[in-house]
Amino acid sequence: MTGPDVVVITGAGGMGLAVARRLGGGRTILLADAAPAALDRAVGDLRAAGYAATGQLTDVSDARSVATLAETAAGTGRLAAVVHTAGVSAATSTVRTILDVDLLGTAHVIDAFEPVATRGTAVVCVASMAGHVARLTEDQERGLATAPAADLLALDVVAAAADAPPVQAYILAKRANQVRVQAAALAYNRRGARINTVSPGVIATPMARAEQDGESGAHMLATLDACGIGRPGTPGELAEVVAFLTGPDSLYLTGTDVLLDGGQAGWLRWHRPR
């Protein structure tokens, strides 16, 4: 496909906009979100800043909606990058929404963009450092990594999460993101494309601020102090990692995860009082 380089970004929140500004110069930005008002506002802000941006309403929990987004991107120009930032938080969402959006939605993005990926396409899915604290068996991870998307919610480990607290569903979903991307690297490699995850800790976005106001907020802030970093990450820092993962300096990097958490996962594993 000839035409402009296209960068697809799902999620019109703080992470998505930071990534759009970092990657979008001289490219066509296709921004996707399920909320019309947020999408229109984000596209307007990008256009006002000189970016060639367009929006497409997309519900990542709906496979057809994501497939339509992929078709639009492929018909617009050369698919340079896909950055999947759309997601919900454990503090503000139900278990069902977490499983539909964070777990199933990421599987839909991976599946929909693989057939339209071409040589040089780079995909980055935003997971979470929460995935690094999951405790799953090898068989459970294999199911999360390789089961058809249509069967994911029926897996025993996922069905069990329906009765667990939202944070447990979130941890499961984010671990599923990491292992599913790892398993998808083979299919992307065969197209000359790459796919990775980035797993942020606390990033200073409106979603994170909403989490801080919830029941887990004090614990989240205490963890930042305890691990020694003493602050949240910024959307710009996340965007720099995404730029590396989608750029020419990471051509041998695929099927892996970059942990961007200021040391939170390491503290939780090795230093948290038992």
C-alpha angles and dihedrals in degrees: 000000000000122000136076125339107263127211115194117202123182115204125044095213131104096294094044094050093047090052092046091054092046098047103025104077109120092358137094112256117210105193119193130193139150094228112078097201095049091046094050092047093050094047090048092051092050093048091048088055092053102262123137096236134163131176135223125189106237133172105201091199087066112075093203092052092053092045089054090052091052091049091051092050093049090050094051101058145293110341102233101166144356118200116186110201099146113119148118132242132243092233097057106028141069123248090250093054091048092053094044097047108025099035107025095030093058091049089053092052092049092048098043098049099043094076092050097042114113135187108307097019112139123197124195123186117196108228122162141249083248087078089065093063095053116120108207135150122248091252092051091051091047090055092049091048101046113019114112111264091244089060100045098094091051094058111115093237091052095043089053090055090062089077096041129090115278092253091061091051089049093051090049093048094050093048087050089054091054098048094040091055090048090054092045094057092087094059092045092047089056088059094047089252134119136219130191142157130233115205112203126192118208109343120185100248132130088260091055091048089053089052091051089057091053132079094277095049098095091048091050093052092045090054091055090055095042094053090053100243093101097197143057121258120254128239087241091059090051090049091054091056090048090050089054093048092050096039138085096266095068103049093130093048116096139131093028142104131240113209111214104177111116090248098305096130092048091051092048092051102040110018110028110115111254 
